[in-house]
Amino acid sequence: MTPLKYIDLKGENRVTDIDSLVDVVRGPSGKQQGWRALITYAPSEGVFLELRDAPPDVRGDSRSETEEVSPSYVQMTFGLTPAQIAQLRNEPHDWVLVER
């Protein structure tokens, strides 16, 4: 297990196994202006996580954050439909990453 710390929707710290995550969609974050985001789905918890990175600073370093996001955020920000969300939940390992 490779642990990944994240903040859940209640603001509490949580840990999940990064190796179990399913990559869902990649594009600009709707939570941090100018940041890139990867939305993942954690089948064991049934939650969506946004893993995001800041643009690199002058040294090339980049800050990262991970937080749980709602299905409605994934739909509004990344354009996934309710049918796609349902398909992902039913067959997570058949999902193909979407680039935005």
DRENTORKOL-3810 file (N, C-alpha, C; in nm, 4 decimals):
REM DRENTORKOL-3810
@n.u->0.0836; n.v->-0.1184; n.w->0.0000; ca.u->0.0000; ca.v->0.0000; ca.w->0.0000; c.u->0.0878; c.v->0.1242; c.w->0.0000
@n.u->0.0561; n.v->0.2163; n.w->-0.0900; ca.u->0.1230; ca.v->0.3456; ca.w->-0.0935; c.u->0.0231; c.v->0.4493; c.w->-0.0427
@n.u->0.0442; n.v->0.5036; n.w->0.0776; ca.u->-0.0552; ca.v->0.5935; ca.w->0.1352; c.u->-0.0589; c.v->0.7305; c.w->0.0670
@n.u->-0.1800; n.v->0.7832; n.w->0.0545; ca.u->-0.2026; ca.v->0.9178; ca.w->0.0023; c.u->-0.2922; c.v->0.9897; c.w->0.1017
@n.u->-0.2428; n.v->1.1007; n.w->0.1560; ca.u->-0.3217; ca.v->1.1807; ca.w->0.2494; c.u->-0.4086; c.v->1.2777; c.w->0.1711
@n.u->-0.5328; n.v->1.2950; n.w->0.2180; ca.u->-0.6225; ca.v->1.3914; ca.w->0.1559; c.u->-0.7169; c.v->1.4496; c.w->0.2599
@n.u->-0.7810; n.v->1.5601; n.w->0.2234; ca.u->-0.8807; ca.v->1.6253; ca.w->0.3079; c.u->-1.0180; c.v->1.5851; c.w->0.2551
@n.u->-1.1038; n.v->1.5307; n.w->0.3418; ca.u->-1.2369; ca.v->1.4908; ca.w->0.2952; c.u->-1.3311; c.v->1.6113; c.w->0.2918
@n.u->-1.4556; n.v->1.5884; n.w->0.2512; ca.u->-1.5520; ca.v->1.6975; ca.w->0.2361; c.u->-1.5861; c.v->1.7654; c.w->0.3683
@n.u->-1.5600; n.v->1.6979; n.w->0.4804; ca.u->-1.5855; ca.v->1.7560; ca.w->0.6128; c.u->-1.4639; c.v->1.8304; c.w->0.6674
@n.u->-1.3534; n.v->1.8298; n.w->0.5906; ca.u->-1.2314; ca.v->1.8970; ca.w->0.6345; c.u->-1.1409; c.v->1.8113; c.w->0.7209
@n.u->-1.1700; n.v->1.6824; n.w->0.7291; ca.u->-1.0890; ca.v->1.5919; ca.w->0.8099; c.u->-0.9807; c.v->1.5257; c.w->0.7256
@n.u->-0.8681; n.v->1.4962; n.w->0.7902; ca.u->-0.7579; ca.v->1.4275; ca.w->0.7226; c.u->-0.7908; c.v->1.2795; c.w->0.7076
@n.u->-0.7648; n.v->1.2269; n.w->0.5894; ca.u->-0.7888; ca.v->1.0860; ca.w->0.5581; c.u->-0.6674; c.v->1.0305; c.w->0.4842
@n.u->-0.6620; n.v->0.8985; n.w->0.4737; ca.u->-0.5557; ca.v->0.8310; ca.w->0.3993; c.u->-0.6206; c.v->0.7227; c.w->0.3142
@n.u->-0.5737; n.v->0.7105; n.w->0.1901; ca.u->-0.6177; ca.v->0.6034; ca.w->0.1018; c.u->-0.4956; c.v->0.5440; c.w->0.0335
@n.u->-0.5149; n.v->0.4345; n.w->-0.0348; ca.u->-0.4067; ca.v->0.3682; ca.w->-0.1078; c.u->-0.4013; c.v->0.4257; c.w->-0.2490
@n.u->-0.2950; n.v->0.4964; n.w->-0.2814; ca.u->-0.2834; ca.v->0.5604; ca.w->-0.4128; c.u->-0.2852; c.v->0.4566; c.w->-0.5252
@n.u->-0.2389; n.v->0.3358; n.w->-0.4967; ca.u->-0.2353; ca.v->0.2313; ca.w->-0.5995; c.u->-0.3745; c.v->0.1805; c.w->-0.6374
@n.u->-0.4738; n.v->0.2076; n.w->-0.5527; ca.u->-0.6100; ca.v->0.1609; ca.w->-0.5810; c.u->-0.6933; c.v->0.2640; c.w->-0.6569
@n.u->-0.6398; n.v->0.3842; n.w->-0.6766; ca.u->-0.7162; ca.v->0.4911; ca.w->-0.7413; c.u->-0.7294; c.v->0.4684; c.w->-0.8916
@n.u->-0.8423; n.v->0.5114; n.w->-0.9454; ca.u->-0.8688; ca.v->0.5061; ca.w->-1.0891; c.u->-0.8607; c.v->0.6489; c.w->-1.1419
@n.u->-0.7728; n.v->0.6736; n.w->-1.2401; ca.u->-0.7629; ca.v->0.8063; ca.w->-1.3016; c.u->-0.8875; c.v->0.8310; c.w->-1.3852
@n.u->-0.9544; n.v->0.9449; n.w->-1.3619; ca.u->-1.0821; ca.v->0.9733; ca.w->-1.4268; c.u->-1.0677; c.v->1.0795; c.w->-1.5349
@n.u->-1.0231; n.v->1.1983; n.w->-1.4961; ca.u->-1.0142; ca.v->1.3099; ca.w->-1.5908; c.u->-0.9021; c.v->1.4035; c.w->-1.5465
@n.u->-0.8324; n.v->1.4617; n.w->-1.6451; ca.u->-0.7232; ca.v->1.5549; ca.w->-1.6166; c.u->-0.7541; c.v->1.6872; c.w->-1.6853
@n.u->-0.7296; n.v->1.7972; n.w->-1.6140; ca.u->-0.7534; ca.v->1.9298; ca.w->-1.6707; c.u->-0.7257; c.v->2.0373; c.w->-1.5676
@n.u->-0.7662; n.v->2.1616; n.w->-1.5961; ca.u->-0.7437; ca.v->2.2703; ca.w->-1.5010; c.u->-0.8320; c.v->2.2550; c.w->-1.3768
@n.u->-0.7750; n.v->2.2848; n.w->-1.2613; ca.u->-0.8501; ca.v->2.2774; ca.w->-1.1364; c.u->-0.9550; c.v->2.3873; c.w->-1.1306
@n.u->-1.0704; n.v->2.3535; n.w->-1.0780; ca.u->-1.1734; ca.v->2.4531; ca.w->-1.0525; c.u->-1.1626; c.v->2.5108; c.w->-0.9130
@n.u->-1.0727; n.v->2.4572; n.w->-0.8323; ca.u->-1.0556; ca.v->2.5021; ca.w->-0.6940; c.u->-0.9368; c.v->2.5961; c.w->-0.6774
@n.u->-0.8327; n.v->2.5774; n.w->-0.7581; ca.u->-0.7121; ca.v->2.6609; ca.w->-0.7503; c.u->-0.6820; c.v->2.7129; c.w->-0.8907
@n.u->-0.7004; n.v->2.8416; n.w->-0.9094; ca.u->-0.6771; ca.v->2.9050; ca.w->-1.0398; c.u->-0.5337; c.v->2.8814; c.w->-1.0877
@n.u->-0.5194; n.v->2.8337; n.w->-1.2116; ca.u->-0.3882; ca.v->2.8129; ca.w->-1.2711; c.u->-0.3234; c.v->2.6790; c.w->-1.2381
@n.u->-0.3854; n.v->2.6000; n.w->-1.1534; ca.u->-0.3299; ca.v->2.4704; ca.w->-1.1158; c.u->-0.3832; c.v->2.3627; c.w->-1.2094
@n.u->-0.3061; n.v->2.2565; n.w->-1.2278; ca.u->-0.3487; ca.v->2.1389; ca.w->-1.3054; c.u->-0.4051; c.v->2.0357; c.w->-1.2073
@n.u->-0.5069; n.v->1.9638; n.w->-1.2506; ca.u->-0.5718; ca.v->1.8678; ca.w->-1.1619; c.u->-0.5879; c.v->1.7328; c.w->-1.2299
@n.u->-0.5838; n.v->1.6299; n.w->-1.1485; ca.u->-0.6180; ca.v->1.4942; ca.w->-1.1901; c.u->-0.7281; c.v->1.4481; c.w->-1.0958
@n.u->-0.8451; n.v->1.4203; n.w->-1.1516; ca.u->-0.9540; ca.v->1.3654; ca.w->-1.0721; c.u->-0.9393; c.v->1.2138; c.w->-1.0730
@n.u->-0.9434; n.v->1.1559; n.w->-0.9543; ca.u->-0.9354; ca.v->1.0111; ca.w->-0.9404; c.u->-1.0581; c.v->0.9621; c.w->-0.8647
@n.u->-1.0843; n.v->0.8338; n.w->-0.8773; ca.u->-1.1947; ca.v->0.7709; ca.w->-0.8052; c.u->-1.1369; c.v->0.6613; c.w->-0.7177
@n.u->-1.1767; n.v->0.6613; n.w->-0.5912; ca.u->-1.1333; ca.v->0.5581; ca.w->-0.4967; c.u->-1.2478; c.v->0.4587; c.w->-0.4789
@n.u->-1.2449; n.v->0.3457; n.w->-0.5501; ca.u->-1.3566; ca.v->0.2509; ca.w->-0.5443; c.u->-1.3882; c.v->0.2003; c.w->-0.4033
@n.u->-1.2866; n.v->0.1783; n.w->-0.3219; ca.u->-1.3113; ca.v->0.1233; ca.w->-0.1879; c.u->-1.3869; c.v->0.2209; c.w->-0.0983
@n.u->-1.3632; n.v->0.3514; n.w->-0.1169; ca.u->-1.4331; ca.v->0.4527; ca.w->-0.0381; c.u->-1.5519; c.v->0.5122; c.w->-0.1126
@n.u->-1.5546; n.v->0.4952; n.w->-0.2454; ca.u->-1.6621; ca.v->0.5527; ca.w->-0.3260; c.u->-1.6545; c.v->0.7034; c.w->-0.3370
@n.u->-1.5319; n.v->0.7587; n.w->-0.3338; ca.u->-1.5159; ca.v->0.9046; ca.w->-0.3374; c.u->-1.4275; c.v->0.9473; c.w->-0.4542
@n.u->-1.4470; n.v->1.0732; n.w->-0.4951; ca.u->-1.3629; ca.v->1.1358; ca.w->-0.5962; c.u->-1.2605; c.v->1.2233; c.w->-0.5259
@n.u->-1.1366; n.v->1.2194; n.w->-0.5747; ca.u->-1.0291; ca.v->1.3014; ca.w->-0.5194; c.u->-0.9707; c.v->1.3876; c.w->-0.6294
@n.u->-0.9407; n.v->1.5137; n.w->-0.5950; ca.u->-0.8694; ca.v->1.6005; ca.w->-0.6880; c.u->-0.7254; c.v->1.6112; c.w->-0.6396
@n.u->-0.6331; n.v->1.5588; n.w->-0.7201; ca.u->-0.4904; ca.v->1.5731; ca.w->-0.6949; c.u->-0.4453; c.v->1.6885; c.w->-0.7827
@n.u->-0.3956; n.v->1.7952; n.w->-0.7227; ca.u->-0.3617; ca.v->1.9128; ca.w->-0.8027; c.u->-0.2216; c.v->1.9629; c.w->-0.7714
@n.u->-0.1624; n.v->2.0245; n.w->-0.8748; ca.u->-0.0268; ca.v->2.0779; ca.w->-0.8653; c.u->-0.0265; c.v->2.2233; c.w->-0.9081
@n.u->0.0474; n.v->2.3045; n.w->-0.8314; ca.u->0.0659; ca.v->2.4450; ca.w->-0.8656; c.u->0.1643; c.v->2.4557; c.w->-0.9814
@n.u->0.1606; n.v->2.5681; n.w->-1.0529; ca.u->0.2648; ca.v->2.5900; ca.w->-1.1538; c.u->0.4016; c.v->2.5926; c.w->-1.0848
@n.u->0.5066; n.v->2.5500; n.w->-1.1536; ca.u->0.6399; ca.v->2.5498; ca.w->-1.0924; c.u->0.6866; c.v->2.6913; c.w->-1.0583
@n.u->0.7603; n.v->2.7020; n.w->-0.9462; ca.u->0.8190; ca.v->2.8312; ca.w->-0.9104; c.u->0.9515; c.v->2.8492; c.w->-0.9852
@n.u->1.0280; n.v->2.9534; n.w->-0.9502; ca.u->1.1526; ca.v->2.9834; ca.w->-1.0225; c.u->1.2566; c.v->2.8724; c.w->-1.0088
@n.u->1.2462; n.v->2.7914; n.w->-0.9051; ca.u->1.3387; ca.v->2.6797; ca.w->-0.8861; c.u->1.2889; c.v->2.5514; c.w->-0.9516
@n.u->1.1676; n.v->2.5563; n.w->-1.0061; ca.u->1.1107; ca.v->2.4370; ca.w->-1.0673; c.u->1.0305; c.v->2.3516; c.w->-0.9714
@n.u->1.0164; n.v->2.3983; n.w->-0.8459; ca.u->0.9382; ca.v->2.3241; ca.w->-0.7470; c.u->0.7896; c.v->2.3540; c.w->-0.7649
@n.u->0.7073; n.v->2.2588; n.w->-0.7296; ca.u->0.5626; ca.v->2.2736; ca.w->-0.7439; c.u->0.4939; c.v->2.2193; c.w->-0.6190
@n.u->0.4010; n.v->2.2964; n.w->-0.5644; ca.u->0.3249; ca.v->2.2523; ca.w->-0.4475; c.u->0.2094; c.v->2.1632; c.w->-0.4921
@n.u->0.1753; n.v->2.0638; n.w->-0.4110; ca.u->0.0662; ca.v->1.9713; ca.w->-0.4429; c.u->-0.0337; c.v->1.9663; c.w->-0.3282
@n.u->-0.1591; n.v->1.9388; n.w->-0.3630; ca.u->-0.2661; ca.v->1.9213; ca.w->-0.2652; c.u->-0.3587; c.v->1.8105; c.w->-0.3143
@n.u->-0.4262; n.v->1.7454; n.w->-0.2204; ca.u->-0.5265; ca.v->1.6449; ca.w->-0.2556; c.u->-0.6468; c.v->1.6642; c.w->-0.1650
@n.u->-0.7652; n.v->1.6719; n.w->-0.2264; ca.u->-0.8873; ca.v->1.6817; ca.w->-0.1473; c.u->-1.0016; c.v->1.6087; c.w->-0.2155
@n.u->-1.0947; n.v->1.5630; n.w->-0.1338; ca.u->-1.2152; ca.v->1.4992; ca.w->-0.1862; c.u->-1.3021; c.v->1.6052; c.w->-0.2525
@n.u->-1.3639; n.v->1.5685; n.w->-0.3640; ca.u->-1.4571; ca.v->1.6576; ca.w->-0.4331; c.u->-1.5871; c.v->1.5818; c.w->-0.4591
@n.u->-1.6928; n.v->1.6567; n.w->-0.4780; ca.u->-1.8244; ca.v->1.5954; ca.w->-0.4992; c.u->-1.8422; c.v->1.5537; c.w->-0.6449
@n.u->-1.9320; n.v->1.4593; n.w->-0.6699; ca.u->-1.9629; ca.v->1.4236; ca.w->-0.8087; c.u->-2.0141; c.v->1.5435; c.w->-0.8888
@n.u->-2.0891; n.v->1.6334; n.w->-0.8239; ca.u->-2.1389; ca.v->1.7512; ca.w->-0.8967; c.u->-2.0241; c.v->1.8430; c.w->-0.9382
@n.u->-1.9191; n.v->1.8536; n.w->-0.8563; ca.u->-1.8004; ca.v->1.9310; ca.w->-0.8944; c.u->-1.7345; c.v->1.8692; c.w->-1.0176
@n.u->-1.7238; n.v->1.7370; n.w->-1.0191; ca.u->-1.6637; ca.v->1.6673; ca.w->-1.1335; c.u->-1.7469; c.v->1.6924; c.w->-1.2594
@n.u->-1.8781; n.v->1.6903; n.w->-1.2459; ca.u->-1.9663; ca.v->1.7149; ca.w->-1.3600; c.u->-1.9545; c.v->1.8589; c.w->-1.4093
@n.u->-1.9636; n.v->1.9553; n.w->-1.3181; ca.u->-1.9627; ca.v->2.0966; ca.w->-1.3583; c.u->-1.8260; c.v->2.1425; c.w->-1.4078
@n.u->-1.7201; n.v->2.0990; n.w->-1.3431; ca.u->-1.5859; ca.v->2.1478; ca.w->-1.3760; c.u->-1.5234; c.v->2.0730; c.w->-1.4929
@n.u->-1.5490; n.v->1.9437; n.w->-1.5025; ca.u->-1.4814; ca.v->1.8616; ca.w->-1.6028; c.u->-1.5747; c.v->1.8049; c.w->-1.7093
@n.u->-1.7040; n.v->1.8350; n.w->-1.6983; ca.u->-1.7986; ca.v->1.7990; ca.w->-1.8028; c.u->-1.8401; c.v->1.6535; c.w->-1.8091
@n.u->-1.8172; n.v->1.5766; n.w->-1.7031; ca.u->-1.8661; ca.v->1.4391; ca.w->-1.7037; c.u->-2.0171; c.v->1.4387; c.w->-1.6824
@n.u->-2.0849; n.v->1.3460; n.w->-1.7451; ca.u->-2.2302; ca.v->1.3358; ca.w->-1.7333; c.u->-2.2668; c.v->1.2434; c.w->-1.6169
@n.u->-2.3909; n.v->1.2530; n.w->-1.5680; ca.u->-2.4342; ca.v->1.1585; ca.w->-1.4641; c.u->-2.4214; c.v->1.0127; c.w->-1.5102
@n.u->-2.4452; n.v->0.9866; n.w->-1.6385; ca.u->-2.4308; ca.v->0.8500; ca.w->-1.6910; c.u->-2.2852; c.v->0.8042; c.w->-1.6832
@n.u->-2.1908; n.v->0.8934; n.w->-1.7125; ca.u->-2.0489; ca.v->0.8573; ca.w->-1.7030; c.u->-2.0093; c.v->0.8298; c.w->-1.5577
@n.u->-2.0604; n.v->0.9114; n.w->-1.4657; ca.u->-2.0318; ca.v->0.8902; ca.w->-1.3233; c.u->-2.0851; c.v->0.7529; c.w->-1.2801
@n.u->-2.2067; n.v->0.7205; n.w->-1.3222; ca.u->-2.2660; ca.v->0.5906; ca.w->-1.2877; c.u->-2.1854; c.v->0.4755; c.w->-1.3471
@n.u->-2.1427; n.v->0.4913; n.w->-1.4726; ca.u->-2.0609; ca.v->0.3883; ca.w->-1.5378; c.u->-1.9303; c.v->0.3678; c.w->-1.4617
@n.u->-1.8675; n.v->0.4773; n.w->-1.4220; ca.u->-1.7423; ca.v->0.4705; ca.w->-1.3468; c.u->-1.7622; c.v->0.3972; c.w->-1.2151
@n.u->-1.8680; n.v->0.4282; n.w->-1.1446; ca.u->-1.8940; ca.v->0.3631; ca.w->-1.0157; c.u->-1.9219; c.v->0.2134; c.w->-1.0326
@n.u->-1.9898; n.v->0.1769; n.w->-1.1415; ca.u->-2.0245; ca.v->0.0364; ca.w->-1.1640; c.u->-1.9071; c.v->-0.0468; c.w->-1.2140
@n.u->-1.8255; n.v->0.0110; n.w->-1.3010; ca.u->-1.7119; ca.v->-0.0607; ca.w->-1.3606; c.u->-1.5869; c.v->0.0277; c.w->-1.3581
@n.u->-1.5326; n.v->0.0571; n.w->-1.2398; ca.u->-1.4223; ca.v->0.1534; ca.w->-1.2317; c.u->-1.2972; c.v->0.1140; c.w->-1.3098
@n.u->-1.2682; n.v->-0.0137; n.w->-1.3180; ca.u->-1.1431; ca.v->-0.0546; ca.w->-1.3827; c.u->-1.1538; c.v->-0.0615; c.w->-1.5347
@n.u->-1.2737; n.v->-0.0377; n.w->-1.5885; ca.u->-1.2914; ca.v->-0.0287; ca.w->-1.7338; c.u->-1.2815; c.v->0.1155; c.w->-1.7831
@n.u->-1.2678; n.v->0.2103; n.w->-1.6907; ca.u->-1.2670; ca.v->0.3525; ca.w->-1.7252; c.u->-1.1399; c.v->0.3897; c.w->-1.8011
@n.u->-1.1527; n.v->0.4793; n.w->-1.8991; ca.u->-1.0387; ca.v->0.5318; ca.w->-1.9740; c.u->-1.0251; c.v->0.6800; c.w->-1.9397
@n.u->-0.9040; n.v->0.7223; n.w->-1.9044; ca.u->-0.8773; ca.v->0.8609; ca.w->-1.8652; c.u->-0.9229; c.v->0.9584; c.w->-1.9729
@n.u->-0.9898; n.v->1.0664; n.w->-1.9299; ca.u->-1.0355; ca.v->1.1731; ca.w->-2.0188; c.u->-0.9432; c.v->1.2931; c.w->-1.9994
@n.u->-0.8965; n.v->1.3517; n.w->-2.1088; ca.u->-0.8125; ca.v->1.4726; ca.w->-2.1034; c.u->-0.8984; c.v->1.5933; c.w->-2.1376
@n.u->-0.8887; n.v->1.6989; n.w->-2.0595; ca.u->-0.9618; ca.v->1.8237; ca.w->-2.0857; c.u->-0.8649; c.v->1.9372; c.w->-2.1069
END
